[in-house]
Amino acid sequence: MTVIVPSAAPLKPQPPAPRDPNAIQGIRIEGNGALITGPLGSRRVYIPLDKPIVPKPIVGLWVGKQDLCASAPAEAEDALPPDGVLRITDTEMLGRMRMAVVKTFVPLPSSFTLEMLQSGRQLVLPARRYRQAEKVLVIHTLPDGRRDYAEIGVSPDSRVLELQGRNGRETAVRCGK
């Protein structure tokens, strides 16, 4: 007995869905503008500011080791700083590369209620009220155009910076304040 199997066209692999250039691994932005990050069980919620600014306590020259302050003169503000040094302005972060801040979020204010979060209304806070914030999450552009994020916080005396992103956590100290 002979079985004839009709020939079928070989299955072509489907191309991957195009990557959303605005999607950032590790965070999710809800329809109301709230940003959620962190592993299940320790999620953090942030609310966007109306302008992409970096608060004053975070702006400055930061180093991984105090002896690097001497090699990072504050006058060279347009140039990329030496390795191990991070210069943060009100709109940019300059380290090994130049990163422009495109959106700023602050931790969920204690005055917000669950009903406010679930209302479906756009949530935006005025940047002028958060100029002295000690903790933010910023979305910034990379030189190749992709976007990434960083959670940035400073100690109450603004001498120590904690920076956390997809690549881990770093601590730095302020130069010259």
C-alpha positions, 0 to 999 in steps of 0.5 A: 500500500502506498500513502501519498502525502501532499507536499506542503510548503515549508513553514517560514519562520515569522519575523519577530514583532518589531520592538517598541522603541519606547518600551523599557525593560524593568518598568511599566507605565500605566495608562494614567501615567503612573510608573511601576518598577521592582519585583513582585512583592516589592513594587514601587510606584512613581508619578510623573512630573510635568517637566523632565528636570533633575531636582537640585539636591541630585545635581552635581559632580559625583565620584565612586572614590573621593580621590577622583574629585581632583581629576574632575574639574567642575569647569569642563561642564560640556566634556564627558567626565573621566571614568568613575565620575558622573556629572548630573545637571538639571537635564542631563547625566554625563558619565561614560556617555551623555544621557538626556533626561526625557521624563522624571518621576517621583515616589508616590506621595503619601497623600495619594489614595488607591481610588486616585490611582484607579480613577483612570485620570492622568496623574501628573505633578508640578515639577516646581513643587519637587525641586528639592526631592531627594529621590526620583526615577528618570527616563533618559536617552542613550547615545543610540536613541534607546531609552533606559531608566535610573532610580536616583536618591541622595542622603538627607545631607546630599553628600551620598548618591545611590543610583540604581538601574537595570545594570545594578546599584552604585554609590557615589559621593559628591565633590566640592559641596 
